[in-house]
Each structure stands twice: as structure tokens, then as C-alpha cells.
Amino acid sequence: MEASKSHLTATSGAFISTASLAGVKPSGSSLPYAVTKAAQIHLLKALAVICGPEIRCNSVSPGLLLTEWGMNFPEAKREAAREATKLKRLATVEDVAEQVRTLALSKSVTGQNLCIDGGASV
């Protein structure tokens, strides 16, 4: 953040971080991972307080994505994750990219963490 602060201030830019559903709802591959992601989400909220009004700070928290890493999970685990969502679908990389784009363009959103998880965190 510090390296980009002058440019973001001059352009009224957006700082967007990728966190994880594990930082919102205790889950994920390990306790240190979940705690670190929770701290990351809190950090972005604190940055929104101190960097406004010039810089907007937000994060996105995807659930299980069917990336190369996600595809390494057994089919049964992927299906269980899909069934745990309210929409009965896992988010795609494209879904996450759309939300990052929305946060970058919106001039009225800061200090938010968007869960992109098909409703698993509800």
C-alpha cells in the first residue's frame, strides 16, 4: 500500500485485496491461513478509515474456486462445497474478477469485504 499511496491518492484510486471465505467463516486448509485472512480483512477496513476520502480500500473473499488448486480436491469434497452454497454453485475466477472490477469502478464503496461464495457464508 505504501508504495502505491501517492499514485492512488492522485487518481482517487482503489486498493483491492483478495482475502478468503476462510477469513470470514472458520474454514479453510489451516488455522494460520484462516487467521491471516481474517487479519487481512480487518486491515483493509482499517485502511479504508485512514486512507479516505482519496483512496477506497476493499477486499474480496472467494470460497472454493475451481482453479488448478481447487480441482486437486476430490470430487466428493468439491460436490460437498457446492451443496453447502445457497446457489448450489461454486464461484468462478470470472465471478471474482467481475466483483474486483465493480469495486475498482465504484466511487461509493470502501471498507467492504465481498464474499463471493454462492451464499456459503450466509
C-alpha positions in Angstrom: 0.0 0.0 0.0 2.7 2.5 1.0 4.5 2.2 -2.4 1.2 2.9 -4.3 -0.2 5.5 -1.9 0.9 8.7 -3.8 -0.4 7.4 -7.1 -3.7 6.1 -5.6 -4.2 9.5 -3.8 -3.6 11.4 -7.0 -6.0 9.3 -9.0 -8.7 8.7 -6.3 -7.9 5.1 -6.8 -8.9 1.8 -5.3 -6.9 -0.6 -3.3 -8.4 -4.1 -3.5 -7.1 -7.2 -1.8 -8.0 -10.8 -2.3 -8.8 -12.4 1.1 -10.8 -15.7 1.5 -14.0 -17.1 2.9 -11.7 -18.7 5.5 -11.2 -15.3 7.0 -15.0 -14.7 7.4 -16.2 -18.2 8.4 -13.8 -20.5 10.2 -12.8 -22.9 7.5 -10.0 -23.4 5.0 -7.0 -25.6 4.9 -5.4 -24.4 8.2 -5.9 -22.3 11.3 -2.9 -20.0 10.4 -4.4 -19.4 6.9 -7.9 -18.6 8.3 -6.5 -16.2 11.0 -4.2 -14.5 8.5 -7.1 -13.9 6.1 -9.3 -12.5 8.9 -6.5 -10.1 9.8 -6.2 -9.1 6.1 -9.9 -8.3 6.0 -9.6 -6.2 9.2 -6.5 -4.4 7.8 -8.4 -3.4 4.7 -11.2 -2.0 6.8 -8.7 0.0 8.9 -7.0 1.2 5.7 -10.4 2.5 4.5 -10.7 4.6 7.6 -7.2 6.1 7.4 -7.0 6.5 3.5 -10.3 8.0 2.8 -11.6 10.1 1.2 -8.9 9.8 -1.5 -8.4 6.1 -1.6 -11.1 3.4 -1.5 -10.0 0.1 0.2 -11.9 -3.1 -0.1 -11.4 -6.9 -0.3 -13.0 -9.9 -2.0 -13.3 -13.2 -0.2 -13.9 -16.1 -2.6 -15.0 -19.5 -1.4 -13.7 -22.6 -3.1 -12.8 -21.8 -6.7 -12.4 -24.4 -9.4 -8.8 -23.3 -10.2 -6.0 -25.8 -10.7 -5.6 -25.8 -6.9 -9.4 -26.3 -6.3 -9.5 -29.1 -8.9 -7.0 -31.0 -6.8 -9.7 -31.7 -4.2 -11.5 -35.0 -4.6 -14.8 -34.7 -6.5 -16.7 -35.6 -3.3 -15.2 -32.6 -1.5 -16.0 -30.2 -4.4 -19.6 -31.5 -4.5 -20.0 -31.1 -0.8 -18.7 -27.5 -1.1 -21.2 -26.9 -4.0 -24.1 -28.3 -1.9 -23.1 -26.1 1.0 -23.9 -23.0 -1.1 -27.3 -21.4 -1.3 -27.0 -21.1 -5.1 -25.7 -24.7 -5.5 -22.7 -23.5 -7.5 -19.2 -22.6 -6.8 -17.9 -19.2 -7.8 -15.6 -18.9 -10.8 -12.5 -16.9 -11.3 -14.6 -14.7 -13.7 -17.1 -14.1 -10.9 -14.3 -12.8 -8.7 -12.9 -10.7 -11.5 -16.3 -9.1 -12.0 -16.5 -8.1 -8.4 -13.0 -6.7 -8.4 -13.9 -4.6 -11.4 -17.0 -3.4 -9.7 -15.0 -2.3 -6.7 -12.4 -0.6 -8.8 -15.1 1.4 -10.7 -17.5 2.2 -7.8 -16.8 5.6 -6.2 -19.1 4.9 -3.3 -17.8 1.7 -1.7 -15.0 1.5 0.8 -14.2 -0.7 3.8 -16.1 -3.6 2.5 -15.3 -7.3 2.1 -17.4 -9.1 -0.6 -17.9 -12.8 -0.1 -18.1 -14.5 -3.5 -19.2 -17.9 -2.3 -22.6 -18.7 -3.7 -24.1 -17.9 -0.3 -22.0 -20.4 1.7 -21.3 -17.7 4.4 -24.9 -16.9 5.0 
